[in-house]
Amino acid sequence: MSLQPIHDDATPVPADVLRTWASRCFATAGMTHDDAALLADSLVQTSLWGIDSHGVALLPHYLDRLANGTIKAQPRAQTERTGPATAMLHADQGHGIVVAHRAMAEAVRIAREQGVGAVGVKNASHCGAIGLYTRAAARQGCVGFAFTHANSVAVPHGGQRAFFGTNPISFAFPREGGEPLCLDMATTSIPWNRVRNARREGHALPPDVAVDEKGTPTTDAHAAAAVVPLGGSAYGHKGYALALVIDLLCGPLLGNPYGPHIPPMFEALDQPRQLGAFFIALDPARFAGGAALSAQIEAMAQELAAEPGAPRLPGDPEIEVATMRGRQGIPIESGLAGVFRAYSARLGLPPPL
């Protein structure tokens, strides 16, 4: 995922303060203590990585859906083993982040038994930054794969109006002596939540990442009706094709709707999202190079760093940002700070800043 620029009016808040406050918010909204803590920790970790489109800024939205019952605070989620290496997790409209952690944990368990584990999720909500789950698999020695989809916010290549979602994809590999190598990216130019953040804070969008209702490129966040596929006007067929395939994996394959048939995230708070996600864990020990894989990845990282320009592995920029924000705090921009204060007052909790 791309790191979102932070502007000068931001106030740094310690991660522990945000984590405690967020956990209390979710518990007050009816979630169990464990689920509230897991969700809070996931959002704060995402913000620590600098992925502000999917971090603590989403907390108010999740609270709204919990209040409306379109995310169930205490769902009756069930996991069904469907084959030697496969399972389905029926989420019962549970929170997508909590459900996704559970699904990847199940995929890792199956991979330990069978060499590979594949788990599909049905009827969940937004599952946040999917690098959370692939990294979790990689930290346990597996190769992690994750896919999810969303409602229509992306224009297909050659089209003029939104059809698919940002439909992200993530892969993570264990790395000797350090955090996993992790690719986590949308199949669009930017995540749609970055458009919403720009609207809230009054910022312009970068050029060539969004279009208005007529399909004309725009940098006005309020005029943006959709984002464009990864690759832009010339090579967007690549991002578009990836989005289509991911929607098939997470939608029809798992019994979920796709694209324009998915209720929108922010505009229909009274409708459950009915989202899917697909997780795969692979045990490297079942393959010829498995025993040396994590060491080879670290060797590759060092060899790349010695190249002109010192290229880094995917995921390394997020690790660097997390180290910095762990010391300095997570920057909360002024518009979001006001929202946090309002929700704190509503829930009867002291605000985090």
N, C-alpha and C positions, 0 to 999 in steps of 0.2 A: 504494500500500500504506500501511496505517496504521503509524505509528511506535510501537514497543513501549516502554512505560515501563521505566526502569531504576531499580533499588533501591539503597539506600545501601551495601550490602555489595560493590558492584562495584569492581574494580580496573582502572584505565585502562592499556591496553597500546598502545604505538605501532603504527601500522598496518604499518610496514616490518618490525617484529619478527614480527608475526603472519603477514605475507605470506611471509617467509623460512621460518618454521617450518612453515607449512602446505604450502608447496611441497616441503620436504624430506620431510614425512610422505607425501605422495602419490607422490613419486619412490621412497621406500623401499617403498611398497606396489606398485611395479611400473610406474607410469605413466612415459611418456617425460618428459624434462626439460621440453619445451615444453608438453605437456598439463598436467603438474603445476603449472607456473608459471601457466598460463592459468586453471586451476581455482582455485588459491590466490588469485590476483588478483581473480577474480570474487567469491569469498566475502568477501574483505576489503572490496572496494568496496561490497558489499551491506550489510555491517556499518557501514561509514562513513556510508552513507545513513541509518542508524538502523533498517534493516529486519532486526532481530535474529532474527526467526523464520526467515529464509532465508540468514543470513550464516555466520560461522565456527562457530556452534553446530551446524551440520549436518556439520562435518568428521568427528566420530567415527562418525556413521551411514554416511557415504560410505566411511570406512576399513573398517567392518564388512562392507559389501557387496563392496568390493574383495577382502577376505580370503576371502569366501565364493564369489567368482567370479560373483556375480549382477550386478555391474558389471565388465565386462572392462577390465583395465588398458590393454591395447593391442588394441582391436577392429579388425576389418577392415571399417570403414565404407566405403560406396560411394555415390556420388551418381549418379543416373540422370536424364538430361534427358528429360522425357516430352512436351515440346511446346515451341513457341517461347517461352512465358513461364512454363513450369512445370517442376518437378523433384521427385524423391523422393530423400530421403537415408535409406538403409538403415543403421541405426546399429549393428547387430550387438551389441546390449547394451552399447554404449559409454556413457561418462558423459554424462548429459543436458546438462550445462552446456557441455562441450567440443563436443558434437554441435550444440547450438543456435547457438553462435557460428559454426560452419562453415555451418549452414543459412542463417542470416541473411546471411552474407557472400555466399553463392551467390545469394540473392534480390536483393541489391543489384547483383551483377554482371549478372543477367538484366534487372533494371530499367533499367540503363544501356543495354542493347541494345534492349529491347522497350517500355520505358515502365513496365512493371509486372513484377514477378517474384514467383511464389508457390512456396514449397518446403514439402513435407510431410515429416515425420520419422516413421519406423517403427521400433519395437522399441528404444527408448531407455530411459533411466532419468530420475529427477527432474532437471528442468532449472533449478531455483533460481528466482530473481527474474527474471521475463521482461522487466522494464524494462531489463535489461542489454543485450538484443538490439535492442529498438526504439531505444534511445538510440544504439547503435552505428550503426544505419542513418541516424538523423537527423544524427549528426555528419558523415556523408558526403553530406549534402544531400538525402536521401530522407525520405519519410514512412514510418515503420515500424509494422507491425501484428504482434502476436504473440499466440498462444493456446496453452494446454496444458491437460491434464486430469489427473485423479488418481483413486485408488480411493475407495470409498464412505466419506465422512466428513461428508456434509452431508444433512440431512433435506430432502426435497422439500417445497415449500409444500403444506400440506394432509396431509402424511404424518407418520409417527411414528418412522421409523427411517432410517438413512443409506442413500442410494442413489447420488448423484453425488459427485464430488470438489469441492474448492474452486474448480477450473476458472478460473484467472485469465485476464485479458485486459489487453493493453497497447497503447497508441498513443503514438507520439512524433513531434514535428515539429521541424524545424530552427528555431533562434531566433537572430536576428542579435545578435552580440556576447556570446553567453552559452550556457549549457548548454541542451539541448533542452527544450521543453515535453514532459512525459512523464506520461501516465496509466498507472499500473500497479496493478491491484487484483484481489483475489479476488472471486468472485461470491457469497461468503458473508460473514457478519458479520465474522469474523476468520479468519486462516489456521489450519489445524489445528496447525502447528508452534508456534503461540503457546500452544496448550493444553499441548503437551508441555513447552515452556519453563516454564510456570507449575507444572506437576507437579514438574519438577526442582528449582525454586527455592522451592517451598512457597508460592506466591502464589495468591490468589483470581482468578477470571475476572471481567470486567465483567458486569453483569446483562444478560440478554436476548440472549446471543450463543451459548449452548450448551444442550443438553438431555441428560438422562440416558437410560438404557436404556428407560425408560417414556415418553420423549418429553416429560418435565416439565422446565421451565427450571431450570438450576442454575448457581451460581457456583463450585462445587467442581470444580477441574480434574481430580481423580481420578475423580469421578463422571461427568464429561462423556463421553458416547458419540458425540456428533455436534455439529456446529455448525449454525447456522440460515442460510437464504439471506439475502442482502443485501435489506434492507427489512423484516425482522422478521415478526412474526405478522400484521401488517396488510397489508404491501406486499411480502412475500417472494415473491409470484408473479413479480416482476421479476427478482430474482437467480436464482430457480429456472429461469426460462425461458432466461436467459443461459447458465447452467450446462449446460442440456440442449443448446443449440445448439453450444456450444463442444465438448461431448463428441462430438457428431456430426462436427464438423470434424476433431477430433484422433483419434477412434476409428474408427468404421466407414468414413469417407471414405478413411482412410489404411491400412486393413487392420489396425487395432489394436483390442483389446477396449475396452469402455466400463464405467463405473461399477462395479457389483458384480463384474464379471468381471476387473477389474484386480487383480493381487496387491497386498496392502497394503504400504505403504512400510516400516513398522517391525516388523510382526508376522510377516513371512514372509521373512526374510533369505535363505532358500535358494531363493527363486523370483524369476526376473527380472521386472521391472516391466512390460515390454511397453508402454511409454508412447509416445504420439504428441505431436507439437507441429506448429503450422502458422504459417508466417512469410510475410509479404507486405511487399515494398518497392515504393514508388510514386515515380516520378521527377516532381517538381513541374514540371519544365521542359516537360512534355508538355501542360500545362494553362494556361489564359489568365492566371491569377494567379500562376503558379509563380515567375516572376522576382522578384516582390515578397513572396513568402510569408513568408520568415524576418523581413523588416523589418516586415511587418504583424503578426506574432505579437509582436514586441517592442513595437510601438505599442499593441497590445491589452493587453499586460502593464502598461504604464505607465498606460493609461487606467483599467484595473481598480484599480490601486494608488491612484489618485486618488479612487476611489469611497468612500463611507462604509464604514468597517470595513477598508479597504485589502485587498480580496481578492487572493490570490496565484494564480499559475498552478499547475496540477498539476505536481508535481516540484520546485517551489521549496523546500518545507520540507525535502526530502531534501538538496538542495544546501546549505542553511544548516547542517543537522546535519553533513554531510560536512566543511564548513569548520571547525566547532567540534571535531569528533572528530579531524580532521587535526592540530589543535594540541594537544588534550588527551589523545588516545588513545582507543581503543575500549574501552568498559567491559565487563569480563568478570565476570559474577556468580560468587559463591563456588562454587555447585554445578558450573558449567561449568569453572571453574578446576581443580577437583579432577579432573574428567574429562580435561582437557588434560594434567594431570600424569601420570595413569595411562596414557594413550595414548603419551605421550612415553617413559615407562619401558618400555613394551611394544616400541616401535620402536627403542629405544636412542638417542634424541635428547634434547638438553637442552630442558626445557620453556620456553614463551615467557613464563612469569611464575612 
